[in-house]
Amino acid sequence: MPDTQILPSLSARVSSLKPSVTVAVTNRAKAMKAEGQNVLGFAAGEPDFDTPGAIKQAAIDALTNNQTRYMPTLGDTLTRGSVAEKLTRENGIPGLSADHVAITVGGKHALFAICQCLFDPPAPGEAPMEGVLPTPAWVSYAPIVRLAGGEIVEVETTPGTDFKISPEQLKAAITQRTRAVFLNSPSNPCGTMYTPDELRALGAVIAEAASTIAPELVVVSDEIYEKIIYGGIAHLSPGSIPEIADRVITINGLSKAYAMTGWRVGYACASGDWGKTFVKAMGTLQGQMTTNITSFVYPAIRTALSECADEVEQMRQAFAKRAELIHGLLGELPGIVCPRPTGAFYVFPDVSAHFGKTTKGGVKITNALSFCESLLAEELVALVPGDDFGGCGPNHCRISFACSEEQINAGMERLGRFLAGLS
């Protein structure tokens, strides 16, 4: 054997990927807890409620009845039809049937498959296709687009606009190379959402661009937090806007609203003839990836959509109380700027007023990452630094309030103590 051995390399596309900062912070906090430290975690985007009993029982019954075999790749017709009916009735998306719906391994898998079906790597000498992304945005959008061969065009927002883009900003960002506009309302990480009129105004820009400079343009609307709203703003699905309905792909799932993160149930839909073609393409791709989701989960999906509105409303009301509590507590802290949350279970405060200061432990705060690392080390509070969310994110931290009011009170008290110790 030679003294040195050349080991196989990894692909460039995987080697260039950055690990999810959210997962990294969550894992570190869990490790510290396992060591016996009293860490208060505000990193994970995961409801602290149990999955409603009727949903669990539906899966148990399916197991008992031996529904344990392969299913159609995108799900059985009955369950896909239930999703289509929900999207027609609740979201007003026209022209849907089971054939317009894909059931996926969580919302992230839906996004991955959609981008693989939309984007191609550029030919030699050509510029890549573009995905327009309002930022700050969930950390997975950009890498998933780049893995598919596209490039991200950021449209930056600020706390002063509640992290929302204007029609003028969107119009300026769309070019002949634009393949998709990504919308996420309510927003992760920002905790804010667009009004129906604001979405219609963006829809008008998209419709005009599609009829002129960008005929291949589609909208990818991530609505995973649609039921967790509490700011007096009604949810509107862009897929219900007539001018653009036939070029909107809607992503949703059961993880957040039904406290089913570990079940890994997502879905996507696209209406009209093109929607059927697109969903069929997703099925071809999924058939070479995961095939169907777990077979005995399908009855649980139907049960969630048809029987659990009361439990969802109870959770929404709890999140509304937590949103008011944490926003009020943050408002009492020096140097913290935070728009009022109106949807999802996040706040995204600007902490940059404290950059340049030194902690009691002697660490100089230079950015959001060092802010969060020091807070975790000195006060055992886990927040997510905003660096990877894009735009103004490096000045911010994401705080998930998918936890008890008791933990919110304790965590914000520790944060206040940390800030008071800066010099």
DRENZASE-377437 format. One record per residue: x, y negated, z negated of N, C-alpha, C in turn. Coordinates in steps of 0.1 Angstrom, whole numbers, plus 5000, padded with zeros to 4 digits. Atoms other than C-alpha are relative to their C-alpha. Example, Ala and Ser with C-alpha at 12.3 -4.5 7.8 and 13.67 -1.06 7.14 Angstrom:
2
500950125000512350454922500949885000499150115000513750114929499249894992
! end
This chain:
423
500850125000500050005000500949875000499250125000501349655008499949924987500050085013502149414979498849905000501250094999499449174992499050065010501149954992496149265006499149895005500950104996494049045028498650054998501449965003490449065016499049945010501050054990487349015038499549864995500550145004486048655039498550005001501550024999482548525035499749915012500350084988480648355063500149854996499950155003481147975066498749944995501350065004477447905062499750024985500249975014477348075028501149944991498950065008480747955016499849854998500250155001479647595022498849974991501250035008476447635001500449974986499850045014476347464967499050084992500949935009474747664939498949904995501050095005471447514927500349954986499750065013472147264899499050034990501149965009468747344884500250134993499749865005469547714881501250004991498750005008473047634868499749954986500350065013471747414840499250094991500949915008468947654830500850124995499349895004471347944829501049974988499150045010473847754808499349984987500850035012471147644783499650144994500449865005469948014781501250074993498949945006473448124774500349954986499850065013473847874746499050044990501149955009470547984731500350144996499649865003471748344733501150014989498950015010474748234712499549954986500650045013472348114685499949854999500150155000472447734694498649965002501450054999469247544690499849905012500150084988469047414726498649985004501450034995465947234738500249985015499850004986465647304775498949925007500950084991464047054799500450015014499549984986465547194831499150085009500849904991463347474844498749945004501350044995460347394866499150124998500849875003458347674849499049974989501050025011455047634830500350104989499849925012455247764795498750074996501249925003451747914797500150145005500149874995450948274802499150015012500949984988449448394835498650044994501349975005445648404830499750155000500349865002444348744818499450075012500749944989442048804848501050035011499149984989444948774872500950134997499249885004447049024852499250135001500849885000444149264849499850055015500249964986443649254887501250085005498949924996447149374892500150134993500049875008446949634865499050105007501049914994443749774881500550055014499449954987445449784915501050104998499149895003448249984900499350134997500749885005445850214883499350075012500749944988444050264917501050035011498949954991447450344933500149915013499750094989447650034955501549974999498550015002451450094956500850025013499349974987452250144993500349885008499750114991453449925021498749935004501150084995451149645032500449935013499650084988451049445064501049894996498950095003454049215066499549874994500550135005452148885061498850014990501149985010449549035037498850065007501249944994446249215042499049895004501050104994443449045061499149944990500950055011441249015030500649894992499350105008443848825010500349885008499750124991444948605039498849925003501350064998441348535046499649924987500450085012440848425009500849884999499250125000443748185012499549905011500550094990442348045045498749944995501350055005438948005028500349894990499750105010440547814999500549875007499450124994442547585022498949925008501150064992439447515043499149924990501050055009437147455013500649894991499450105009439547264989500849905007499050094994442047105012499549945013500650064988439847035043500850025012499249984988442347185067499150085010501049944990440347275099500650125007499749904991440347575121500950114995499249905006441747835097499350134999500549865002441348215097501250074993498949925006443448495082501249995009498850004991445648475113500849885000499250135002446748125104500850004987499450005013448148235070501150104999498949915003451448385060500150014985499749995014451948525025501450044998498549995001455548505014500550024986499449975014457948584985500349874993499850135006457348254968500049885010500050124991457247894982501349985007498750024994460947884988500350095012499949914989460848185010499249955012500850064989458048025030500849895007499250114994460247715035501150065008498949954993463147925045499650065014500549944988461148125071499549895010500550114991459547805085501149935007498950074994462847635090500750095010499449914991464247945107499250015013500850004988461347935131499949865007500050144993461647555138501349965006498750064997465347485140500950105007498949924994468047615163501349934998498750065000471747555160500249925013499850084988472947285185500950085010499149954989474447395218501349925000498850075000478047295223499949865006500050144995478346915227498649934997501350065004474746855215499949974986500350045014473546685183499050104995500949915006471646905159498549944999501450045003467846895155500049944986500050085012466846665126498750034992501149995009464646705096500049874991500150135008463446375080499550034986500349965014463446405042500049874991500050115011462346135017500850054988499249975011464846134989499849904989499649875005465246204960499050115003500949884996463846554969500650124994499649875005463946904957501350055006498749974995467447044960500150105011499949894990466647334984499649965014500350034987465247145013501249995010498850034991468547015028500850135003499249884996470547345025499250105008500849914992467647545039500049965015500050064987467447315069501450025007498649994994471247325074500350155003499849864997471247705072499350045013500749974988468847705101500649935012499350074989471147485122499649865002500450144999469447155116500849914991499350105009470646835099498949914994501050085008468846615073500349865002500050145000468046255078499349954988500650045012467446105044499349865002500750135001464945825039499949974985499850035014465845675005498849924994501150075007463245564980500649944987499550065013463545374946498950024990501050005010461745374913499049905002500950114998460245044923498850045009501149964991458145224950499450134995500549875005457345524928500650115008499349904992459845714950499250045013500849974988457545684981500649925011499650074988458545595016498949925006501050084993456745335037499950055014500249974986455345385072501249945009498950064992458045145085501350084998498849925002460845355069499950135008500149874992459445675085500149985015499950034986459045515119501549985004498650024997462645405118500950135000499349885001463845755109499850105011500449904989462145945137500749975013499450014988464146005168499650115010500349894991464046225199500450144995499549885005465846485179499350054988500749965012463446495150499150125003500849884999461946835146498950014989500949995011460246805112500149884991500150105011459146555086499650084988500349935012459146705051499349914990500750085010456646575026499750104988500349925012456246694990499349914990500950095009453346534970499050094994499150065009453246564941501450045001498549984997457046544940500750074989498949955008459746754925501249945006499950025015461846584910499349884994500450135004460046254909498849994991501250015008456746334893499049905004501050104995454846084915499450065013500749944988452546134945499449885008500650104991451145954975498550004999501450014999447645824977499550055013500549964987445345945004500349905011499850104990445645615022501449995004498650004997449445625020500350115010499849884991449445975036499449985013500650034987447045865063500949905008499250094993449345575071501350075006498949924995452345815074499650095011500649914989450146045095499949925013500250094988449445755119501449985007498750014994453245705124500450135007499649874994453746075130499350035013500849984988450946095155500549925012499550094989452345795175501350065005498749954996455845945174499950135009500249874993454646285186499549985014500650034986452846125216501049925008499050084992455945925226501450065000498649965000459446005215500350144995499749875006459146335196498950105001501149914998456746575211500050134993499949875007458146875192499949984985500150045015457546695158498950074993501049945009455846885130500249944986499950045014455146805094500050134992500049905009456047045067499649944986500550065012453946965037500050104988499849915011454947125004499049954989501150045009451847114981499950094988500049905011452947354954499449954987500550065012451947104927498649935001501350074997448547004942499050004989501050005011446547104911500549944987499550065012448846944886500149855002500050144997447746584890499149944988500750065012446546344863500149845000499850145000447245984874498949925007501150074993443945904890500150005015499850004985445245974925499550145005500549884994443346234946501050065009499149934991445346504964499450005014500449984986445146495002501050085007499149924992446646755024500149945014499850064987448246605055499450095011500749924990446846905074498649985002501450034998443346765070499949875007500150134992444246435088499950045015500449954986442646485123501149975010499050034990445446305142501250095001498849925000448146545131499750144995500349875006446246855119500650125007499549894992447447065147501650015001498550005001451146995139500550004986499650005014451147035101500150154995499849875007452547345083499949974985500250035014451347355047500650124992499549905009453247535020499449994987500550005014451747634987500350144994499749875007451747924962499350004987500749985013450548044928500949974988499050005011453747984908499749894990500150115010453047644892498649994994501450035005449247594890499550124992500649885007448547954878501050074991498949955009451748004857500450145004499749874994452848284880501450005006498750014993456548194887500650135003499449874998457748544882499350105010500749924991455148694905500549995015499550034986456748534936499050015011501150004990453648454956500049865006500150134993453848174981499250035013500749984987451948115013500249875009500050114991451947895044498950015010501150004989449347795070500349905010500050094989449147625103498850025008501349994994445947555121500050005015500150014986444747585157500850125007499349904992446247795185501450014997498650005003449747685178500350064987499949945013449247775142500150155000500049854999448448135151501450055005498749974994451548145173501249994990498950025009453748005146500050104988500149905011452448235118500450135005499649874994452948535141501650005001498550015000456648415145500550024986499649985014456948395107499950154997500249865003455648755106501150085006498949924993458248875131501349984992498850035008461048705110499950084987500249945013459648825077500150165001499949854998459449185091501450045000498649965000463249175094500749954987499450055013463749025059499450074988500649945013461349125031498850095003501349944997458349275049498949944990501050055009455349245025500449974986499850025014455249114990499550134993500449885008454549364962498550035002501449964995451349554972498949984990501150015010449449554939499849854995500250145003449749174937498849935008501050064991447249104965498649984993501350035007444049154943500249894990499850105009445648924918500049865007500050124993446048654944498549965002501450034998442348674953499349964987500650035013441348674916500449854996499650135004443448364910499349895008500650104991441948174939498549994997501550005001438348264931499550004985500649985013438048314893500749924989499250055011440648104874500049855000500050145000439647744879500049944986500150055014438847694842501450004994498749995006442347814831500949905006499150104994444047594857499749864995500450135005442047294845500549984985499450015013443147364809501449975000498650024999446747374819500249855006499850134995446347054839499849894990500350095011444846874809501249994991498850005009447846984788501149935006499050084993450246854814499849855000500350145000448446524815500349944986499750055013448846484777501549994999498550005001452546574779500649895009499550104992453046334808499949864993500250135007451646044788500949994988499150005012453646144757501449975004498650024997457046174774500249875006499850134993456545864795500049894989500050105011455745664763501250014992498749995008458745804744501249955008498950054992461045724773500049855001500150154999459745374775500549934987499550065012460945314739501550014999498549985001464545414747500749895008499350114993467045144757500750045013499349974988468245124792499550115009500749904992465845384806498949955008501150054991463745304837499450135005500749884996461045564845498649975005501350024996458045534867499050094993501049915006454845674853499750125008500349884992454346034863498550015003501449984996451146114882499750145005500249864995451646474893501250084998499049905003453746784888500349994985499650025014455546814854501449964998498650065001458646604858499949854999499650144999459946264851501449995004498750014994462946124868500649864996499650135004464345844847501449965005498750064997467245614857500849984988499150025012470045634831501249935003498750064996472645444850500449884992499650115009472545154825501050054990499149955010474645384803501350055006498749964994477345464828501149904996498950085005480745344816500149994985499950005015479945394779500650134996499349885006481545654756499250064989500849935010479845914735500750014987499349985013480445984699501150105000498949904999482446284710501249965008498950054993484746064730500050025015500149984985483546144765499449875006500550124993483145854789499050055010501149974991479845864808500349935014499750064987480645804845498950025010501149974991477645954862498950084993501149925006474446154857500550144995499449875004476446484855500649994987499350015013478646364827499049964989501150045009475546214810499450134995500849875004473746554810500950104993499149915007476846754801500349964986499750055014477546534771498850024991501249995008473946534760499850154996500249865004473846914761501150044990498949975009477246944743499849944986500050075013476546694716498650004993501350005006472746704711499250125003500649874996471847044726498749975007501250034991469346894751500450025014499749974987469347034786499149935010500750074989468346794814500850045013499449984987469146824852500649875005499550124994471546564866499449985014500750024988470046404897500849995012499150014989473046414919499650075013500349924988471946694942498649985006501350034994468446544948500049905011499850104989469846284972499549864996500450145002469145914976500549944987499650075012469245724943500250114989499949895010469346064925501249994991498850015008472946014912499949914988500350095012471545744888499050064991501249955008468845974874500350144994500149865005468146284854498650055002501349955000465246514859499750074987500549945013463246614828498750075003501249924999460746894830499250004987500849995012457946864805499050125000500849875000456647214811500350074987499749955013457047274774499149944990501050045010455247204741500249854997499950145004454546854728501049994988499049995011456646954697501449995006498650004994459647014719500249875007499850134994459046694738500449894990499750095011459046494706501450024995498749975005462146664693501149975010499050024989464046644726500249855002499850144997463346274731500649934987499450055012464346204695501550025001498649974998467646374702500649915011499550094990468046174734500249864995499950135006467445854715501249994991498850005008470145954690501250005008498850004991472546024718500349865005499850144994471945684734500549904989499650095011472245514700501550014997498649975003475745674696501049955011499150054989477045534729500649874997499350135002479545254728500849965012
! end
